Amino acid sequence: MVVVPARRLNNDVSIPQLGFGVFQVPPERTQQVVEEALAAGYRHIDTAAAYGNEAGVGAAIAACALPREEVFVTTKLRNGEHGDAAQAFEVSRRALGVDVIDLYLIHWPVPSAGLFVQAWRAMEKIYAAGGARAIGVSNFMADHLDTLLAETTVVPAVNQVELHPTFQQPAVCARSRAHGIAVEAYSPLGRGADLTSATVVELARKRGATPAQIVLAWHLGVGNIAIPKSTHAERMRENLAAAGISLSAEELDAVRSMDSAARIGPDPATAAFTQM
Ligand SMILES: NC(=O)c1ccc[n+]([C@@H]2O[C@H](COP(=O)([O-])OP(=O)(O)OC[C@H]3O[C@@H](n4cnc5c(N)ncnc54)[C@H](OP(=O)(O)O)[C@@H]3O)[C@@H](O)[C@H]2O)c1
């Protein structure tokens, strides 16, 4: 079985650098899909209250024979609950059926609501009480990070942002890393769209790998944590095997040159995320 490298977060907690995301996995299928992912070898699952499938993730963790400490679980605070993070955390913890959540994130900053600093202060308390082993943010742009760091105490362990070859967010990555915040790539395959690029297809051909493996090996090679999603067991295994591929400096540069600053998802600065 392929060995997935671990990263040390800024509080020394260890996180598998390649994980498994469950956005848009239907709640009724989630237990089975996550059981398949765990059987394939994933030890890091990324969910969110807003995905509606935390219970399925929890059921899979309970059903697998793995010790709890061997599965790293991330979930996220819903946008409408920035003012009540403590209660939202308890709801997520119950849905997941775990005592401790490994990583708890603010899902989106929602700057128009002006509540993310308040949410973070509640999360600092959750962290201090041992409810979460690490706390972090998601979709935080440089100015959101600056506000948070100026007004609160605990530096986020992670910033989970949209990041794939055609959307690399160099400014956000640099600002995060400058503060010791690990960069976690969501939609790491560009939701599949980056897999047909000529650069990726050619690298895959030369390496005898698949396009998804090249993209994920690139993430690992440049230091990103990545959480691809698939509902197909074969693709789960294919994606995990990327951990066994080490790209050369030239290959990493070839993928780096694909950045076209083309975002797929919503812009954290402007969108109002009442639905999340
Ligand atoms: N924090 C946030 O705001 C946020 C936002 C979006 C996503 N996320 C997290 O990031 C995770 C991944 O992002 P994502 O689901 O948006 O996009 P993604 O992982 O980049 O791409 C998923 C898509 O690629 C397909 N795919 C997966 N492996 C493949 C392979 N080897 N070959 C060809 N196609 C493949 C999947 O199809 P099949 O399922 O049919 O295989 C699915 O359509 C989510 O599940 C979630 O946990 C977080």
The ligand as a Tripos MOL2 file, in Angstrom:
@<TRIPOS>MOLECULE
LIG
   48    52     1     0     0
SMALL
NO_CHARGES

@<TRIPOS>ATOM
      1 N1        -13.8090   24.6120    1.7630 N.am      1 LIG1
      2 C1        -14.5580   24.7460    0.6990 C.2       1 LIG1
      3 O1        -15.2500   25.7660    0.4970 O.2       1 LIG1
      4 C2        -14.6100   23.6370   -0.3000 C.ar      1 LIG1
      5 C3        -15.2030   23.8410   -1.5570 C.ar      1 LIG1
      6 C4        -15.1940   22.7810   -2.4770 C.ar      1 LIG1
      7 C5        -14.6210   21.5650   -2.1320 C.ar      1 LIG1
      8 N2        -14.0880   21.3860   -0.8850 N.ar      1 LIG1
      9 C6        -13.4850   20.0840   -0.4750 C.3       1 LIG1
     10 O2        -12.5820   19.6340   -1.4780 O.3       1 LIG1
     11 C7        -12.9760   18.3340   -1.9140 C.3       1 LIG1
     12 C8        -12.6020   18.1000   -3.3590 C.3       1 LIG1
     13 O3        -13.0820   19.1470   -4.1830 O.3       1 LIG1
     14 P1        -14.1280   18.9350   -5.3510 P.3       1 LIG1
     15 O4        -14.9700   17.7630   -5.0500 O.co2     1 LIG1
     16 O5        -14.7870   20.2640   -5.5540 O.co2     1 LIG1
     17 O6        -13.2340   18.7210   -6.6490 O.3       1 LIG1
     18 P2        -12.0590   17.7240   -7.1280 P.3       1 LIG1
     19 O7        -11.6770   16.7870   -6.0530 O.co2     1 LIG1
     20 O8        -11.0410   18.5850   -7.7460 O.co2     1 LIG1
     21 O9        -12.7600   16.9420   -8.3100 O.3       1 LIG1
     22 C9        -13.8020   16.0390   -8.1040 C.3       1 LIG1
     23 C10       -14.3200   15.6310   -9.4900 C.3       1 LIG1
     24 O10       -13.2750   14.9730  -10.2100 O.3       1 LIG1
     25 C11       -13.7130   13.6480  -10.5440 C.3       1 LIG1
     26 N3        -12.5470   12.7720  -10.3580 N.ar      1 LIG1
     27 C12       -11.9820   12.3900   -9.1790 C.ar      1 LIG1
     28 N4        -10.9190   11.6030   -9.4000 N.ar      1 LIG1
     29 C13       -10.7890   11.4820  -10.7360 C.ar      1 LIG1
     30 C14        -9.8980   10.7750  -11.5780 C.ar      1 LIG1
     31 N5         -8.8990   10.0520  -11.0690 N.pl3     1 LIG1
     32 N6        -10.0640   10.8670  -12.9170 N.ar      1 LIG1
     33 C15       -11.0690   11.6010  -13.4510 C.ar      1 LIG1
     34 N7        -11.9660   12.2960  -12.7140 N.ar      1 LIG1
     35 C16       -11.8250   12.2160  -11.3620 C.ar      1 LIG1
     36 C17       -14.8480   13.3290   -9.6120 C.3       1 LIG1
     37 O11       -15.7790   12.4620  -10.2200 O.3       1 LIG1
     38 P3        -16.3290   11.1080   -9.5140 P.3       1 LIG1
     39 O12       -16.7700   11.4500   -8.1230 O.co2     1 LIG1
     40 O13       -17.4760   10.7460  -10.4160 O.co2     1 LIG1
     41 O14       -15.2140   10.1300   -9.5730 O.co2     1 LIG1
     42 C18       -15.4790   14.6940   -9.4130 C.3       1 LIG1
     43 O15       -16.3280   15.0180  -10.4960 O.3       1 LIG1
     44 C19       -14.4820   18.3170   -1.6530 C.3       1 LIG1
     45 O16       -15.0160   17.0290   -1.6510 O.3       1 LIG1
     46 C20       -14.5440   19.0090   -0.3060 C.3       1 LIG1
     47 O17       -14.2010   18.1100    0.7240 O.3       1 LIG1
     48 C21       -14.0580   22.4090    0.0260 C.ar      1 LIG1
@<TRIPOS>BOND
     1     1     2 1
     2     2     3 2
     3     2     4 1
     4     4     5 ar
     5     4    48 ar
     6     5     6 ar
     7     6     7 ar
     8     7     8 ar
     9     8     9 1
    10     8    48 ar
    11     9    10 1
    12     9    46 1
    13    10    11 1
    14    11    12 1
    15    11    44 1
    16    12    13 1
    17    13    14 1
    18    14    15 2
    19    14    16 1
    20    14    17 1
    21    17    18 1
    22    18    19 2
    23    18    20 1
    24    18    21 1
    25    21    22 1
    26    22    23 1
    27    23    24 1
    28    23    42 1
    29    24    25 1
    30    25    26 1
    31    25    36 1
    32    26    27 ar
    33    26    35 ar
    34    27    28 ar
    35    28    29 ar
    36    29    30 ar
    37    29    35 ar
    38    30    31 1
    39    30    32 ar
    40    32    33 ar
    41    33    34 ar
    42    34    35 ar
    43    36    37 1
    44    36    42 1
    45    37    38 1
    46    38    39 2
    47    38    40 1
    48    38    41 1
    49    42    43 1
    50    44    45 1
    51    44    46 1
    52    46    47 1
@<TRIPOS>SUBSTRUCTURE
     1 LIG1         1 GROUP 0 **** ****
